[in-house]
């Protein structure tokens, strides 16, 4: 289906997408996809919500905006820049991305876990005046590395349930306090937004920007393997991790946990007792997580020109693992399976079908030891090629595959 106005809106994005393709084909660590972007005022305009056609089934991520089909990896790498721009325009707002290197202020360094690891606490100094301060906690195994690094966004550092096991299996951790950038309150302009008033970014975009700034920092450290960065978070932090992974190609593994509506869930396919777009964007709840225009899609989800499988597809060809719980109905487990299946054709096209993964456990809404173990087990497969026997392609609801692109 061709959408009027989209074709002219995306022409300026082609060159930027081609640059990324060259880096990936050369086997290099790609620069951030967004490196050449500027403020929202210079971005192409998209149709108003009321002008968008209705799409009842899940949109096909391999269809261009003019209705023609993507058939090659090169075409996809050009197309994904268009999708990144569209998703920011309608859902999250635009991030300031020409920001330079962060400043760093040391807080503390200490041995922990009976001397088997080192904990460093730092403040990253961000913004044009380096006056936006964000806490980062590094936990580094004993030895020289370089270590794969798990970037974890949270509202309270130091509470990963299997931290010692993660370190013993050869990974380091970089946690950041996302609420240092935005306090997670309605009608509050956080420090990051105040530093960049010309940008229209909402809270989830601010928090995802924090993950990118952590990547800026840790990739300068000699004990970090810059080609093996993972990003994760739980609930609103899972939404944050997925957005960061969709926009920043330095994250080789993206693991949203219990992320639900606005994360790995689905707007068009809703399971029993699951949160809807209208509920999450209610001005009395979490409308500030999203760009104001996204609220216009409340009870009009079939007019969204994408769904959350587009974010998952934007991670490809890198690795993606959605971790969730059967009992977490509010987070829409059925919708998470739907977006997993709907993103799969993109991973297939790029020759990495195994890089789209899913893991469900019994239980409730949390990121517990089993979720973290799944993350490390899958990271072992992705980063080290270890055959640990864990099946990350097992469907939680094998009978529910309706309305999925490419499925009967």
N, C-alpha and C positions, 0 to 999 in steps of 0.2 A: 504493500500500500504506500502510495506516495503522499507525503504530508506537505501541503503548500507552505512555502517559506523556509523549509529546512535546508533545501539545496543551497541557497545563497548564504545561509547562516553558517555553513560549515566549510566553505572554500578556503578560508584563511587558516584552517587547522591542518591542511594537508602536509605542508613542508615539515612542521614539527613532528608529525607522526612518522614521516619518512626517515628523519634523523635517528629516531629510536630504532627503526628497523635495521639500519646499517650497523648500529652497535650490537644488536642481538645476533645478527648474522656473523659478526666478527668474533663472537664468543666473549665479548668484554662485559664488564659490569656496566649496565646502562646508566646514563645520567637520569635524574628524575624526569619523568615524561613531561612534567609541567614547566620545565626550565625557562621556556621563552614566553610564558604567559604574563599578562599584565593586568591592570585593574579592570573591574567589571564594565566601566564606561567604554572600554575599547573592545569588548567582547561582542560577537554577533548576537542579534536578538532572535528569539524563537517565538512561535505563535502563542497567543494568549491561551489560557486553559480552555476558555469557551470555544476556541476555534479548532481544537484538536478532535479528530475523529474517534469514535468508539471502537475499541479492540477488545472483544469479549474473551478470547483465548489469550494465553500468554504470548506476548510479542516475540517474534523470532529475532535473536540477536545477530543472525547472519544475513538479515535483510537490511540493505542500505535504506537511508531515508527517502530515496527516490524510487524504492521498490525493487531494485535489482539485487541479486544475491552475491554474497561474498563466497568465493570458491578457492581462495589461496591464502596462505599464511601472510604473504606480503599485503594482500588486500585487507586482511583483518587488522594488521598493525597500523594501516592508515585509518581504517574505520574506527578503531577504538578511541582515537583522539576526539572524534566527533561525539562518541557516546559519553566520554568523560565530561565534555563541555555541556552536553544536554542534561546530564544528571546533576551537575552542579547548578545549572540554571534553574531547574525546576525544584530540586529537593534540598540541597545543602547550602547553596551559596558558593561564591568564589573565594579561594584561599590566596593569601599573599605568599608568593613563592620565590621571588627574587630577594632573598633575605640575608645572604652572606653567612659566614661562619658564626656560630654562637660563641659568646664569651663563656668562660668557665671559672667558677669560684669554688675552691675546695672547702668542704665542711668538716669531713672526718674520714679517717682510714683506720680500719681495725681488723684483726684476725677474728674469725668466727668459726663455729663448728669444730671446736677443738683444734684450731690451727689449720684445718683442711681447706679453708676458703678465706678470701679477703673481701671485706665489704667497704666500698667507697661511697660516700655521699657527696654529691656535687650540686651546685646551682648552675643551671644553664641560663645565660644572660641573653635575652632575645629582644627583638624589636629594633626599630631604627636607632633608638638611644640606648639599647642594651639594658633597659630598665624593667623589662618583663622577666621575672625570675621564676624558674621552674625546677623543682627538686627532682633529681635523678639518683637512684640507688643502684649501684653496680655490685654484683656478687660474682666473684671470679674464682674458678677452681684453682687449686695448687698446680703448679706447672707453668710452662711458657706459652701454651697455645700455638697458633691462634685458634680461638674458640668460636664455634657457632654461637650467635647471640640472640636471645629471646627478648624482644622489647614488649613490655607488659604495661598497659595503661590501667590506672587504678585511682581510687580516691583515698587509699591508705596503704603505704608500702610496707613490705616485710611480712606478708601473710600468705605466701604461697605454700600450700600444704605439704608438698614433697620437695622442698627446695634442696635438701641434701642429696636426694636421689638424682635430681636434675643435674647438679654439679658433678656428682660421681659418674654420670654417664657422658660427661665431656661437653656440657653446655654452660655458658654463662648467662646471667640475667641482667637486664637493664630495665628497671621499673621507673616510671615517671608519674608524678602527681598531676593528673590532668586538671584538677580543680584549681591549680595555681594559675592556669590560663583562663579558665572560665568557672565561676563558682557554682554552676548548675542551679541557678535560680532565675525565675522568670523576671523580665523587665529589669535585668541587671546587665550593664555593659561591663564585661570582664576586662582584665588587663590586656589581653591580646587584642581584643576588638578595639579597645581604646587606643592602642598603639598603631592600628591600621584602620582609621575611621572610613577610608574611602572604599573598603571592601564590604560586601554584603553577606559575609559568612555567618552561619548560625553555629550553635554550640557544638554539634557533632563535628562540623568542619574544623572548628577551633581545636578540639581534642585530637582529631586526626593529624592536624598540623603539628601538634606536639610530638607525635610519633615520628614524623619526618625530621623534626629538629633533633630528636634523639639519634636518628640514623646519621644526620650530619656529624654529630659528635662521635659516636662510637666507631664510625668508619675511619676516623683519624687515629685510632688507638692500635698500637702494634700487636696487641694480644687478641684482637677481634678479627675473625674471618669475614671480611666485608661481603663476600659472595654468599654467606650463609646467615642472613638475618631473617628472623621470624618475628611476627607481630601478633599479639593476642590480647584479649580482654573479655570480660564477662558482662552480659546484659547490655547496658548502654555502652560499656567498654567494648563489647563484642561488635556493636554497630560501628564504633570508632575504629576498631581494628580492620573491619572489612572495608570501610571507606579509605583508610590509609593505604591498604594493600591494593585497592582499585586504582589509586592515583599515583602511587610511588613504586616504581619497579625495582627499587633496591631491596624490597622485602621479598625474599625468595620463597617464603612460606607464610601463609596468612591463615590464622586460626580464630575465627569468631566463635565464641561460646555463648549459648543461650541468648542469642542476639535478637531473635524474634522480629517484631514489626519494626521496619526501618533498618533491619540487619539482614540476616540470612533467611528470614521468613518471606512471605509472599502477600501482596496486596489483593490479588485476584482470587487466590485459593486460600480459604480460611477454614481451619479445623475447628473442632468443638471448643467453645469458650476461649477462643484466641482473640488477642487484641487487634483492633481494626485501625485503619488510618484515621478515621474520624475520632476515635478515642485517644490515640497518641498525640494528635495535633490539636486537641481541645485546648483552648487558651487557659483553662484552669489546670491543665496538666503539663504537657511537654511540647507545646507548640514552638517554643524557643529553640528546641533542638534542630529545627528545620527552617528553611527559608520560608518567609510568610506566604509566598505564592503556593507552596505545597499544600497548605490548608484548603486551597480551592478545589483540590481533588477529593475532599471528604465526601463519601457516598457517591463519588464519580470515579472510582478506581479504574474502570474500564477505559477511561480517557487518558490515563497516564501512558505516554508513548514508550514506556519501558516497564519492567518490574525488577525485583531485586536480583533475579538471575543475571541481569546485565552487569551488576557489580561483580558477581562471581566470575562471569566471563571475562571481565576486564583484568582479572588476576592472571589469566592464561597468557603465555604458557607456563607461568610459575605455578607453584603448588598451593592448593587451597584445601583446608580441612574444616568442615563445619561440625562442631561438637555440641550435642544437645541431649535432653532427657525426655523420656516418654511421658513422664508425669508433669512436665512443664507446659501445660496446655495453653497458658497465656502467651507463650512464645511461639505458638503455631508450629508444632512439630511436623504436621502434614504439609504445611506451606514450605518448610525448610527442605523437605524431600522434593517438593515440586520444583523449587529453584535449583536444587542440585541436579535434577534430571534435565531441566531446561537449559542449564549452562553446559551440559556435557557435549553437545555437538561442536562447541567452539574448541574445547580441549581435544576432541577427536580430530578436528580439522588441522590442528597444530601438531598432531602426532604425539600428544602426551595424555592419553585417556586416563592414565593412573594418577595424574596430578589434580584431578577433581575427586575429593574424598569426603566421606561422611562417617560419623560415629555417634551412635545413640547408646545411652545407658538407662537403667531404671533410676527413678528418683525425681528430685525436684529442681528448682531454679537456683543453681549455684555452679561455681567452677571448682569442683572437688578433686580429690586425689585421682579418681578414675579419669577425669577429663584431662588432667595434666599428664597422666601416664600415656593416654592416647596421643597427646601432642608429641611427646618425646618418642614414642614408638613410630609415629608417622615421620617425624623429623629424621629418625635413623634411616628409614627407607629412602627419603628424599635426598638427604645430605650425604649419606654414607653407603647407600645401596644395600643395607642390611636386610636380609630376608628373615624377619622375625615372626612370620606366620599370621600376623594380624590382617584381617580382611577389612579394608577401608572402603570397599565398594558394596557392602551388604546393605540392602534397602531395609529401612525400619518398617515400612508399610508397602510390601511388594505388590499389593493389589490396587494401589492408588497411583495410577499413572495417566489419568485422563487430562486432556487439554494441555498436554506437554508438547512443544515443538518437536517433531520427529517421532512422536509416539502415536500409535493408532488409537 
